């Protein structure tokens, strides 16, 4: 396995037909692959969340909760 292959995570998405058709249309109009359109949309969504104060608050709460759970499971 090459380094590039190791850096990629394959995923299966189940989309309703209408959404899949719209993504295909966008890809065709932009001259891109469906994979590129979906990858770009996901990356944009992640970046949007990273800048969202409400999401950041929820993330901090989740990290605190999980930190406490990990401490309970740790040896010692």
HELIX and SHEET records of a PDB file:
HELIX    1   1 UNK A    3  UNK A    6  1                                   4    
HELIX    2   2 UNK A   17  UNK A   30  1                                  14    
HELIX    3   3 UNK A   34  UNK A   50  1                                  17    
HELIX    4   4 UNK A   53  UNK A   73  1                                  21    
END                                                                             
